[in-house]
Amino acid sequence: MVKNETGGKRSKQVARKTVEKPQTSQRVRYVEEPGEMYAIVTAKFGGRNIQVMCHDGVSRRCVIRNKFMKLKGDNSISIGSWLMVGIYEWEKRVDCTQTCDVLEIYLRAEKEKIKQTVNISVIKHIIEISNEMEGNKKGSELIFSETLDTIPEQENIHLIENTREDNWWVPKDSDSDGESGGEDKDGGDEDKDGGDEDKDGGDKNDKIKPYSDNLSEATIKQKQNLYKEKDFEKTMKIKESRKCKTETTFINEDDI
């Protein structure tokens, strides 16, 4: 079938899909009229209310109107965002505070254009605040220190021994005990054999002894026996409970 390109009354010729969109660059809005000011967001109070610092160095409460509450893609306002605000010139308050409305939200590219074109003395306060905010964000990520805290060897050994005290049943290589024990016993064998220190000392160092710095072998055996008795009692209780479930009682008619 032939494709209908024009339509009944040639109405498709003026359809939006056929019209070429003019390529226009987005124009940055600058402060031109009285009452307009550049500002930076310093705090958010929730809802439509924010606190801004204007380029004249005065902090004001700002209200976000309906136009900027929609389409949050380009209208998203956060702390550090650059705005154009309109001041209420007719407003008079008892506490001398002023309010303003949001007129424009600047993107990052527009912010750079304003820095290049507008006189620096005008937006001096805004640039200082934005630099402080960016510096705090970057500085909070990484913290460098010139000095390194090192633990002495004695404290490190003490920490390792404290962790091993909880697991008293784990054996360890007692190199220091083996060397001291080997020296004492080999010292007595010097008179008898005359030179068996290295052999006896080497054999005793290779042996693995239980960790008994603070506990003797008798106490270790007592604790092992206690654990075995507890396990035996648990198994006996389980067996008794099972027997009670399986046993049945019979009643004689004479007893009734």
C-alpha positions in Angstrom: 0.0 0.0 0.0 1.2 3.5 -0.8 2.4 5.5 2.2 0.3 8.5 2.9 2.9 11.3 3.4 0.8 14.4 2.9 -2.6 13.6 4.5 -6.1 14.8 3.5 -5.6 18.5 3.5 -1.8 18.5 3.5 -1.9 18.9 7.3 1.0 16.6 7.9 3.3 19.1 6.3 3.1 21.3 9.3 3.4 18.6 11.9 5.9 19.0 14.7 7.8 16.0 13.7 8.7 17.5 10.3 9.5 21.0 11.6 13.3 21.5 12.1 14.1 22.8 15.5 16.3 25.9 15.5 19.7 25.3 17.2 19.9 28.1 19.8 22.5 28.2 22.5 21.3 28.6 26.1 21.7 32.2 27.2 23.0 32.8 30.7 20.8 35.2 32.7 22.8 38.0 34.4 21.7 40.5 37.0 20.4 43.5 35.2 17.5 45.0 37.1 17.4 46.4 40.6 16.3 43.9 43.3 18.1 41.0 41.5 21.2 39.4 43.2 23.5 36.5 42.9 23.3 34.1 45.9 24.6 30.8 47.1 22.7 28.3 49.2 24.1 27.8 52.7 21.3 25.8 54.4 18.1 24.0 53.7 15.2 24.1 56.1 12.9 21.6 54.4 10.0 22.2 52.1 10.3 25.5 50.2 12.5 27.4 52.6 16.3 27.8 52.2 19.0 30.2 53.5 21.1 32.0 51.0 24.1 34.4 51.1 23.7 37.2 48.6 26.6 38.9 46.9 26.1 42.0 49.1 27.2 39.9 52.1 23.7 39.7 53.7 22.2 36.3 54.6 18.5 36.1 53.7 15.7 33.5 53.8 14.7 32.4 50.4 11.4 30.8 49.2 11.3 28.3 46.3 8.1 29.0 44.2 6.1 26.5 42.1 8.0 26.9 38.9 11.2 25.6 40.5 9.6 22.8 42.5 8.9 20.8 39.4 11.2 19.0 37.0 14.0 18.3 39.5 16.5 17.5 36.7 17.7 21.1 36.2 15.8 22.6 39.2 17.5 20.6 41.9 18.7 22.9 44.7 21.4 21.7 47.2 23.8 23.4 49.6 26.4 25.2 47.4 24.1 25.8 44.5 24.3 29.2 42.8 21.0 31.2 42.3 19.6 34.4 41.2 17.2 35.8 43.8 14.7 38.7 43.8 14.6 40.8 47.0 11.3 42.1 48.5 12.0 45.8 48.4 8.6 46.7 50.0 9.0 44.3 52.9 9.6 45.7 56.4 10.0 43.3 59.4 10.5 44.0 63.1 13.6 41.9 63.4 15.1 43.5 60.2 15.3 40.2 58.4 14.7 40.0 54.6 13.2 37.4 52.4 13.6 36.7 48.6 12.4 34.4 45.8 14.3 32.2 43.5 14.5 33.6 40.0 17.1 31.4 38.3 19.1 28.3 39.1 22.6 28.1 37.6 24.2 25.0 36.3 27.9 24.2 36.6 28.7 25.5 33.1 26.7 28.7 33.7 28.5 29.2 37.0 31.9 29.1 35.2 30.6 31.7 32.7 29.5 34.0 35.5 33.0 33.8 37.1 34.6 34.7 33.8 32.3 37.6 32.8 31.0 39.2 36.0 33.3 41.5 38.0 35.0 39.5 40.8 34.4 42.3 43.4 30.7 41.8 42.9 30.6 38.0 43.6 33.6 37.9 46.0 31.6 36.7 49.0 29.9 33.9 46.9 33.2 32.6 45.5 34.8 32.5 49.0 31.9 30.5 50.5 31.9 28.1 47.5 35.6 27.5 47.8 35.3 26.7 51.5 32.5 24.2 50.8 34.4 22.5 48.1 37.6 22.4 50.3 35.7 20.8 53.2 34.2 18.1 50.9 37.6 17.2 49.5 39.4 17.4 52.8 36.8 15.1 54.5 37.6 12.2 52.2 41.3 11.7 53.0 43.2 12.5 56.2 47.0 12.4 56.0 49.4 12.4 59.0 53.2 12.8 59.0 53.8 10.6 62.1 53.0 7.0 62.3 51.9 5.4 65.6 54.0 2.3 66.2 53.5 -0.3 69.0 56.6 -1.3 71.0 57.6 -5.0 70.8 56.9 -5.6 74.5 53.3 -4.3 74.2 52.8 -6.3 71.0 53.9 -9.5 72.7 51.6 -8.7 75.7 48.6 -8.3 73.4 49.3 -11.6 71.6 49.6 -13.4 75.0 46.3 -12.0 76.2 44.5 -13.3 73.1 46.0 -16.7 73.6 44.8 -16.9 77.2 41.3 -17.3 76.1 42.2 -20.3 73.9 44.3 -22.0 76.6 43.9 -25.5 75.0 45.7 -24.4 71.8 49.3 -25.7 71.7 52.1 -23.4 70.7 55.9 -23.5 70.0 57.6 -22.7 73.2 60.9 -21.6 71.8 61.8 -19.5 74.8 60.9 -22.3 77.3 62.7 -24.9 75.2 65.9 -22.9 75.1 65.8 -22.1 78.9 65.0 -25.7 79.8 67.6 -27.0 77.5 70.3 -24.8 78.9 69.5 -25.8 82.5 69.5 -29.5 81.8 72.4 -29.5 79.4 74.5 -27.6 82.0 74.3 -30.6 84.3 75.2 -33.0 81.4 78.4 -31.0 80.7 80.3 -32.8 83.5 79.0 -36.2 82.5 79.1 -36.3 78.7 81.2 -33.2 78.0 79.5 -31.5 75.1 75.9 -32.7 74.3 74.3 -29.3 74.6 73.4 -28.8 71.0 71.8 -32.2 70.6 69.7 -32.2 73.7 68.7 -28.5 73.2 67.8 -29.1 69.6 65.6 -32.1 70.4 63.7 -30.3 73.1 63.1 -27.2 71.0 61.4 -29.3 68.3 58.8 -30.6 70.7 55.4 -28.9 71.0 54.1 -28.2 74.5 50.7 -27.0 75.5 50.3 -23.3 76.3 50.8 -23.2 80.0 52.3 -19.9 80.9 49.7 -19.2 83.6 48.2 -22.7 84.0 49.9 -25.9 85.1 49.3 -29.3 83.5 47.2 -30.5 86.4 44.7 -27.6 86.1 44.5 -28.1 82.3 43.6 -31.8 82.9 41.0 -30.8 85.4 39.3 -28.4 83.0 39.3 -31.0 80.3 37.7 -33.5 82.6 35.0 -30.9 83.6 34.1 -30.4 79.9 33.9 -34.2 79.4 31.6 -34.6 82.5 29.3 -31.8 81.2 29.0 -33.4 77.8 28.3 -36.8 79.5 25.5 -35.2 81.7 23.9 -33.6 78.6 23.8 -36.9 76.7 22.3 -38.7 79.8 19.6 -36.1 80.1 18.7 -36.5 76.5 18.5 -40.3 76.8 16.3 -40.0 79.9 13.9 -37.6 78.2 13.6 -40.0 75.3 12.9 -42.9 77.6 10.1 -41.0 79.4 8.4 -40.5 76.0 8.6 -44.1 75.0 7.6 -45.7 78.4 3.9 -46.6 79.0 2.2 -47.3 82.3 -0.3 -50.1 82.8 -2.9 -50.0 85.5 -4.4 -53.2 87.1 -8.2 -53.6 87.5 -7.7 -54.6 91.2 -6.0 -51.3 92.0 -9.1 -49.5 90.8 
